[in-house]
Amino acid sequence: MFFQDLNEALLNIRAESQPKDESEDVFIQYKFKKTSSYTNTSSVGPDGVKIDPIKREEIEGKNLIIIEDMYDTGNSMAKMVSNISAKDPKCLKVCVLLHKKNSDNQINYGYKADYIGFWCPDSFIIGYGMDYNEYFRDFRHIGIIAESAIEKFKNWDKLFGLIL
């Protein structure tokens, strides 16, 4: 949802600027890559992060921006940035909606995104595209999941199956 809203804002800016020709316009290409770094509320650690393959021809010589909903432990971001940087982009920036105030991400990586929407507490965040075991993504708001909901939805898919 963050990407969708950000994209809409960029399209509005582009429409308002009314470029006169190609030299004044910006052409955007999107590539979506899935990353996963959690089981329930636990990080899988740096070695457990999974990321879709990225081809050199998608990256080399291009100006890139990674759009991410949240910077949390730093494990996923470190792997993505390393993987992409190794393929020689012209420029690489990172935009996150939420940067979690997590002491581990600062101690282990000392990283701060180039563009940050908001700083958030070190709690498990759901809604606005962020999920807990694939639930709560559809909330139009952002919230902290209650301990009772964490317990209730821990094995929910095993009880009722997933809707595809």
N, C-alpha and C positions, 0 to 999 in steps of 0.2 A: 504494500500500500504506500509506503514511503516513496519508493521509486516512482510509482504511478503519479503521486501528487507532485513530486519534484519535477518529473517530466512535463506535467501539465503547466507548471510554473515557467519552465524553460520555453515551452512552446508559446506561452502568452508573451514572454519577453521578446522572443523572436518576432512574433507578429507585430508587436508594438514598435519595434526598431525599424521595421520595413526596409530590409536591405535592398539597395538599388541594383546590385549585381552579385555574382558569385564571390567576388573579392571581399564583400562586406558580410557575407552570410557564413553561417557555421553549419556544417553537415555532420549529423550525428548517426553513429551506427551502434547498435546494441548487441551485446553478447551476454548471455545469462549462464552462469556457472553455479552449480549447487555445491555448497560446503556443508559439512555436518561435523559437530564437535561436542555433542551432548548425548547422554543417555539419561532419561528422566531429568533430574536437576544437577547431574554430575558431569563435569567436563571430562572428556576422554583423554585429555592431556595432549601434548604436542605431537606425539607419535601416532595418536589415534585419529587425527583430523583427516577427513576425506574431502577431496576436492575433485570436481570434474576435470578431465584432461584439458590442457590449454596448449594450442598449437602455436609455434613460433610465428607463422604467417599472420596470425590474429593480432600479434603484439608488436613485432619488430618495426621500429621507426614511427610508431603512432603515439599520439597524445592520448593518454588513458586516464580515466577516473573510475575508481572502484566505489560503488555505491553500496553501503551496508547499513542494515538497520541498527546494529549495535556492536560496539567494541567492548568486549567483556573480559575474558581471560587473556586475550591476545594471541592465543594459539592459532586460530583460523586466520587472523590477519597476518601474522608472521609468515605462515605458509603461503598465503596468497601473494603477498608482496614479494617474497623471495622467489616464488615460482614465476611470477610475471617479470620481475626485474632481470632474471636470468635470460629472458628472451628479448632483451634490448629495446624497451620502449623508448620513444623520444622523450616523453615526460610521463610520470606516474604520480597521481594525487589520489587521496582517499577522502571520501565524504561519509560521515556516519550521522544517523539521526540521534543516537544516544551513545554517550561515552560513559561507561560505568565507572563509578568511583570504587575500583577494586584494587587493593594494594598489590595483589599479585601481578596484575598487568603492568603496573608501574615499576615494580621491582624487577620482574623478569624481562620486560621489553623496553621500559622507559619511552614508550611510544605515545604520540598524540596525533590524531588524524588531522589532515590539512583543513578540513571543514567539519565543524561539530554543531549539530542542532542544539542539543541539550546535554548537560551532565546529569546522570541519574544515580540513585543510591545503589549500593551493592546488595540488591535483592533480585529475585527471579521475576523478570518482567514479561508480561503477556499483552496481546492485543496489537492492533494496527499492523498485522502481518507476522507478529512474533508469537510462537506457539509453546505449548507444553505438551509433549507427546502428540503433536499434530492437532491439538485442540486450542481454541481461543484465538486463532489467527484472524478470524472474521470480526472480532470486536473493532469498532471504529475508534476506540479510545485505547490508551495505554494504562496499564495498571500493574500492581504487584500481586502475584497470585497468593492466596491464603494457604497456609499449611494444610487445612482441611481439604482444599481442592487438589493440592499436590498428592495427598494420600488417595483421595477418591479417584483421580484420573491416572494414577500410576500404572495400573494394569487394565484400564478401561477397554482397550482394543482387544485384549485377550478374552474379556467377558462378552463383548457384543460384536466384535469384528469391526473392520474398517469400512467406511462407505467410500466407494470409488466412483 
